[in-house]
Amino acid sequence: MIRANLHKDPDEVETEEEWAALYGQAIWLERWRNRNRAELIAALFSEKKH
């Protein structure tokens, strides 16, 4: 996830603290994308007319 979301090679991370911070950022970004995707799908298939 770190590599995919942040374009950083996790093998090059030097400390556990840096790895944990990058992992936290990657998780946040993944959740943000999934929430936006869910909202988009819900809007596309809702019965409300805009």
Backbone hydrogen bonds, N-H to C=O, Kabsch-Sander energy under -0.5 kcal/mol:
donor,donor_aa,acceptor,acceptor_aa,energy
5,N,1,M,-2.8
6,L,2,I,-2.1
7,H,3,R,-1.2
8,K,2,I,-0.9
12,E,9,D,-1.8
13,V,10,P,-1.0
19,W,15,T,-2.1
20,A,16,E,-2.6
21,A,17,E,-2.3
22,L,18,E,-2.6
23,Y,19,W,-2.6
24,G,20,A,-2.4
25,Q,21,A,-2.1
26,A,22,L,-2.5
27,I,23,Y,-2.6
28,W,24,G,-2.3
29,L,25,Q,-2.4
30,E,26,A,-2.3
31,R,27,I,-2.5
32,W,28,W,-2.4
33,R,29,L,-2.5
34,N,30,E,-2.5
35,R,31,R,-2.5
36,N,32,W,-2.4
37,R,33,R,-2.6
38,A,34,N,-2.5
39,E,35,R,-2.3
40,L,36,N,-2.3
41,I,37,R,-2.6
42,A,38,A,-2.5
43,A,39,E,-2.3
44,L,40,L,-2.4
45,F,41,I,-1.9
46,S,42,A,-0.7
